[in-house]
Amino acid sequence: MTIEVIAIGHVRGGRQEALDDNWDRVQAAIELDGNQFQADALAGLADFSHVEVVFHFHQLDPAKIISAARHPRGRTDWPEVGIFAQRGRMRPNRLAVTVCRIIAVDGLSLRVTGLDAIDGTPVLDLKPYLSGFAPRGEIREPDWARAIMADYW
């Protein structure tokens, strides 16, 4: 099945290249497409502290997509895990989801920190972060997953 998705806007500013760590220091704007939206599309979003951003790894060559197990970040001291047991960018549909802190909303512009996307990245959707959608119960993750995130934010 093929699904067509149209970008709602693009990331402006922040980093020019994807680096693995220290994303929380990065401020960027998400500029909505004025041909699709009016300023009221973001109305009420400033009342939230965080937003979930769905975006596309548009610069990743489709030939580099990985569908098999691999060592995260190429570290052979970490176990080989399937692509769906990690959050790397070489994913089958090159999609990403990140929860970001909202700094400001101004017209069609949403300023955030902690968006691990580079300048020019197509944004596919925005959703306010609601604590009611946070995981319920105990969170379990392997040691390598905690280690990979130690300096990410």
N, C-alpha and C positions, 0 to 999 in steps of 0.2 A: 504494500500500500504506500502511496506517495501522499504526503501532506504538504500543502503549501502554507508557508508562514511569511507574513510581511512584517518587517521591522517597524516598531512603533517610534523609534528614535535611535540615537547613537550616543556613545560615551564621548565626552569632550574633555580634554585635559587629562590629568593623571599621568600615568607612565606611557612611554612610547614603545616599550618592549616588555614582554612577559618575563618576570623574574619570579622565582619561587617563594620568596619570603618578604616580610615587613609590609604587607598590604594595608594594615590599619593606619599607617602614616600617610597614605595616599588620599588626596581629595580629588574628586572628579565631579563633573556634571553629567547628568543624563538630559539631553535635549530632545524633547518630543518633536515629531514631525508635524509642523504647522499645517500641512496639507490634509492631515488626517484628524487633527485634534485642535480644540480651542483651549484656552487657559483653564477653563473649569474642569478639564480632565484630571487635574491634580488637586482639585478642591478637596479639602479635608485631610489630605495626606500629611500635612504639617502637624496635625494633632497626634501623629504616631512618632515613636522614637526610631523605628527601624522599618525598612522596606526590603522585601525579597525581590531580587532582580534576576530575570531569566534572560540570558544572552547567548550569542553564538560565537564560537571560536573561528571567526571568519578568515583569519590568516593561516590557519593550519591546512597544509596540503592534504587533500583527501587520500592521497597515496600513503600518508603516514598514519592513518587511522589504525588503531590496534583493536583486535577483537579477542585475542588470546590472553592467557595469563602472562604477567610480567612482574619484575621487581619494581615496586614504586620508586620513582626517581632514579632508577637504574642501580639501586643499592642492593648488592647481592647478599648483604647481611640481613636484609629483610626478606620475608617469604615471597615467592611468586604468588600473586593473586589475580583473579580474573578482572577484566576491565570494569565490571559492575560491582566490584568490591573495593574500588578506589575512585578518586575524583579527578584523575588526570585529564588533561585537555585532548588527548588523542582518542577520544570517544567516537563510537559509531556515528552519532548525529551531531557531534561537535557542540553539544549544548552544555550550558553551565547555569547553576543557581547559586546565588550568594545573598546572605542577609547583610545589609549595610546600615550604618547609622545615618539618619537624615540630619543634615546640617541646615538646609533651607529649601523652601519651595518658592519660586518666583516665576509666575506665568507658566510657560511650557518647560521650565528648567528646574531640575531636581538636583541639588548639591548634596553629595554623600561622601562618607569616608568608608574605607574597607571594601571597596569594590575591586575585585581582582580581575579587572578587564582593562585593556589598553585603549588609548585614544583611537576613536573611529570604530570601536566595536559596536555591531548592531545589537540593539536591545529589543527583545521580543515581547516582554511583558513585565509588569510591575504589580506587586501585591503588598498591601500593608502587612507587617508582621504582627500577628495576633498570638498572644501567649497561649490561647486556647488550642492552637495548632501545634504547640511544642510537644515533644514526645512525652507520653505518660509512662510512669514507672521508671525502673532503673535503666540507665544507658550503659550498654556494653560495647567495648571496642578493643581491638588488640593493641598491644604495646607499641608496635610500629606505627599505628595510626596516630597515637598520642604524640609520638616522637616527630612525625612528619609535620604536625601542627605547632610544635613548640615555638617556632619563630615565624610562622606564617602570618600571624596578625601582629 
